[in-house]
Amino acid sequence: MNMEESQTRKRKRRKPKKKRAFKIIMGIIVLLILGVGAYAYSVWHSVEKTFTQTHEPLKRDVSEKRSEKVSFSDKDPISILLLGVDQRAGDRGRSDSLILMTVNPKDQSMKMVSIPRDTRTEIVGKGTTDKINHAYAFGGVDMAVNTVEKFLDVPVDYYVQVNMESFKDIVDAVGGVTVNNDLDFNYDGYSFKKGKLTLDGKEALAYSRMRKEDPRGDFGRQLRQRQIIEGVIEEGASVQSLANYGNILDAIGTNVRTNLTFDDMKQIQSNYKDARHNVEQLQVDGQGEKINGIYYYAVSDATRQELSAKLKDHLNVK
């Protein structure tokens, strides 16, 4: 059995725990939306300026899978696509992390679907079938949103994109993070020993990227990513970090893009925040396969339809 097949079987067996569910992009959305209310009144103009900078609308106003735009004041259920993009100088990059989050404020619940980046599907607007994370490389966030919509057959109302290459700036802005490492490894010129580690931004980025040396593969990397973002949230809530809010806002303004406006975020913070206490992870079951020597993660139509039905019910759409 090769490593890819082993990882696929582990993926099918392993059920993520709710308390450990927050991946790196989820942490960013918490910082962006749910955390805005904590200090918005004292630094209102700086916060507003930052989130004006992060605003980048999609080419469309409303998803074709909706008859009208959602209303925050009416507490309509919403969906948000979270993209972690590995973007470097001179390269648009690929969406290394794809998570669709649905939020229903009326029953105060959230569902999260982490889509494996190697998932084989139609790339909407490209006319090809490829790995789903290639959609961003081919056509940016618009193509990524449209492709995820087609794959899951649900509307994607909003997106939040984070540049993972520059995520180190956010870590440095909160003064570094502390993690408990469970695996000795070397990566990108750094040596990470077992035990409690305090990492600066560059070290944290390397720590969260390693995959091939970990016998757990992508699962191990996802664990380290969650550790980093949990550390960011913990440090970001400290008095010292609040005193350093200027650098934190600068880092967010540089590294985050979203079609949510500042007013949208205020309304979500006001009307949707209680949903964060009830988070359910939905798993995309599938199996690895090779086509022309290239590895893909294959998801059956039946699995997609079952997952789609759960999301549609949560979003109150047909």
N, C-alpha and C positions, 0 to 999 in steps of 0.2 A: 504493500500500500504506500503510495507516495504521500508527501506532506500535504499537498492540496486536498487529496481525498480525506486524509485524517482530519484536517481542519474542518472540512465540510460536515463530517459525521459529528464532530464535537459541537459544531454550530447547531445541529439539529437536536442534540441531547441537552445542551446547556440552556437553562432558563434564567435570564437575567433577573436579579432581585430589584424590587422597586427602589429600595434605598440606595442602590448602587447604579441606578439607571441613568443618571445625568452624564452625558458625554460632553466632549469639549464644546460643541456648538450650543448645547443646551445651556451651559454655563454662561455663554455670551448673551443668549436671549434673556436669561435671568438678569444679568447686569444691565442690559439695555432697557428692558421693559419693567420687570417686577421691582427692580431696585431703584428706578428713577425717583419714586416718591420719597425715598429716604432722605434725600438731600436737595431735591429740586427747588424747594422754596428759598433756601439760603443762597444757592448759586444759580438762580433761575436763568439769567441771561447767558451764562457760560454753557449751561446744559443745552439750552435752546439752540445756541450757535453750533454746538457740536453735532447735534442731531439734524440740523439743517444741512450740515456738510455730509452726513452719511446718507442722505436721501437720494436715491436714484430710482425713478419709476420704471416699471416695465413698459413695453411697447403697447400693451393693451391696458384698458382700465378695469375690466371685469372678466373673469374666467368665462369661457364659452359654456362651462358646465354649471353656470349660475344664471338665473333669470334677471337678477339685480344684485347690486353691490351689497355686501353685508353691512349691518348697522350695529355699531358698538353700543349706542344708547339703548337699543332694543335687546342687547345681549345675544345677538345671533352667534351661533357657533362659528369658529373661524379655523382656517388651516394656515400653517406657516412652514415653509420649506427652509431648513437650516443647512447651509453649505459651508464646509470648510475647504477652502481652495488653496492648493499648494502652488502659489504664484511667485515666480522669481523674475529677476530683471530680464526683459526682452522676451518673456514667455507668459502667455495668458494662463497656462497651468490647467490642471484638472481638478474636479471636485473630489477630493480625497474622502470627504465625509458627506453623506446625504441622509438627512433625517427629516421626515415629515411629521409635524406635530399638529394634532387637532385639539382644540380647546372648546369645551362646552361649559359656559359659566352657569347655566341654569341647573345642571346637576353637579356642578363644581368638580369637573374631572378633565383629565388630559390623557390622550393616547399618543404614543410615539412609535414610529416605525423607522428603524435604521435599515436603509437599503444597501446591501453589499455592493461595493463599487464595481465589482466584476459582473454584475447582473446583466445578462444578455437580453436586449430589448430593442424595439424600434426607436431610432433617434429621430424625433419629429422635426421636420424641416430639412433633414439631411437626406432622407430617402434610403437609409441603410439600417442594418441591424448590427449593433455593436455593444460594447460595454457601456453601461449607463453613465459612468463617470466621464466618458468621452464627449457627452453632449455639451458640457460646459466648454471644453476645448474647441469644439466645432463652432458653437454659436453663442457662447456666453451664457449669462443667467437666464435670458429669455428662452433659449433652446433647452436648458436644463429644466426649467419650470414646466415647459410644454411636454417634455419627455416624461417627467415624473407623473404629470397629470394623466397622460395616456397609459402609462404602466399600471397605475393604481385606479384609474377611472374615477377620480374624485377631483373637485376643484382645488387649486392651489391659490389661495387668496393673497398671501404675502410671502416674502422671502427675507432672510437675513444671511448675508455672505460675509465670511471672515477670512482675511488673508493670513493663512497659517504661518507663512514665512516671516511675517512681521509681528506675529503674536508675542514674540519675545519682548516687544516694546511694552505690552500690557503687563507682562510679568515683572519687568523692571520698574514699571510705574507704581506697582503696589509693594515694591521693595523685596521682590523674590518670593519663592514659595518653599514650603517644607513638605516632603513626601516620605513615605515608608516604602523603600524599595525591597522587593522580594526576590530579585535575580541579579547576580553579578554579571555585568556585561560592559563591553567597550563599544562606543559608537561615535562616529564623526569627530574623532580626536579626544573624546572624553571617556573617563573611566567611572563607572557607576557601581559602587559596592552595595551589598545588602545592608539594610538598616535605614535609619533616619538620615535624610539628605536635605540640605538647604541649597536650592538651585537659583541661579540668576536666569535672565531671559534666554540667553544662548544655550545654556545647559538644559533648561526646561524644554526647549524646542527639540534638542537632540534626544533627550530622555523620552519624549512623547512620540518620536518618529520611528525608533528601532522596531523592527518586526522579524527579520529573517533569523536572528540569533535566538529568538524566543521560541521555545518548543510549543507554546500556545498560539504562535502566529499572530493573526490580526486581533485575537481576543486579548492577548497580552498587551498589545499596543493600545487597544481601547481602554484597558484598565489604567495604564499610565496616563493616558489623556484625561481620564476622569480624575485621577489624582491631581493633575496640574490644575484643572479648572476648579476643583474643590478648594485647592490651595489659594487660587486667585480670589475666589468668593470670600474665603475666610480672611485673607489679608485685606481685601478691598473693604471689608466691613469694619476694620479697625480704626481707631481714632487717628493713628498716624497716617493711614491712607486717605482718610477724609481730609486731613490737612494738606494732602498732596493731590487733591482732586484735579488740579490743572493738568498735571502730567497724565493722569488717568484719562481725562477727557481728550487730550491730544492723541493718545494712543488709540482710543476708540474711533475718533474722527478720521484717523489715517487708515485704519485697518478694517473697518466695518462699512458695508453698504447694504441698504435696505429700501424697499418701497414704502415702508411705514414712515409717516410724517411724525413730527414731534407731538402734534395734537392727537394722532392715532395712539401713540405710546402712552400719553396721559390717560386717554379713555380706557385703554387696555389695563393699565395699572389700577384704575379705579374700579372697573367693572368685571375684570377677569382674574384678578390676582389669587382669589381663593381656590381656583382650580388647580393650582400648583401642588396642593396638599394631597391630591389623589391622582397619581401618575401610573398608567398601565403601559407596559412594553408589549408591542405586537411584533412577533418574529416573522421574517420572510424566509420560509422553509424552501429549500431547494437542494440541488446537488451539483458538484463540479463536473465539467465535461471539457474535452478538448476538441476544437474544430480547427483543422489545418495547423495543428501544433500550438494553438493559442488557448489558454485557459479561460473558461467562462463559468459563471454561476447561473445554472438553468432553473427557472421557476415555472412550474406548470400553470396552465390557464386556470385549472380548478383552484389552485392555491391563491392566485391573484384575485379571482372572483370572490373567494371566501374572505380574503383580507379587505377587499374593496367594500363588501357588504357591511363589515363591521365599522369601517370608517364613514361610510355614507350614513349609517344609522346614528353615529356620534355627531355628524355634521347636520343631521336632519335634512338630507338631500336624497333625491330619488336616483 
